[in-house]
Each structure stands twice: as C-alpha cells, then as structure tokens.
C-alpha cells in the first residue's frame, strides 16, 4: 500500500479582489475533489503581509506555491483551468 502524500500549498492573494477570490474558490474546489484529507492550504494576503511576499519572491497575485511534495512549483493566476492546474501540481495521472 502506498503512503498518502500530503500537499502543502501556499496561496498569495491581494485582499478580496475578484481574481484573488476566484483563485481561493478554485483551489479549494480542486483540493476538495482531488486531495481530500491530504492537503494543507495557507493563505497569505499580501496587502497585510507585503514583506513576506517580497521575501518569498512573490511579485504577482494570485500566486500559488506547491511546497510539498517536491519539487516546489509556482502557478500564477486564478487557477481556473483544473487540468492545467493538476499538471502544474504534478497530479496528472496519479489521481484520476
């Protein structure tokens, strides 16, 4: 039996802008469908923590970092294309 892989994700948003709200909604939907019980999402609002965004190399929002499992990957945008998002996160073929 394969061990369960846990995904650590960090989403950088800019307050409640439409694109940030859409990215939050799309990420939660993807995780609920494909990573149920196997993910952790941290939301960082760059309007409240601008220095953290700069330290982490975030210059555009919304931006998603997949921190674990390796490799670390960054996806920029509203995360509105589930197939592309799954490919970018390295999930293609492993969960379908």
HELIX and SHEET records of a PDB file:
HELIX    1   1 UNK A   18  UNK A   34  1                                  17    
HELIX    2   2 UNK A   50  UNK A   55  1                                   6    
HELIX    3   3 UNK A   82  UNK A   88  1                                   7    
SHEET    1   A 4 UNK A  39  UNK A  45  0                                        
SHEET    2   A 4 UNK A   7  UNK A  13  1                                        
SHEET    3   A 4 UNK A  63  UNK A  68 -1                                        
SHEET    4   A 4 UNK A  73  UNK A  76 -1                                        
END                                                                             
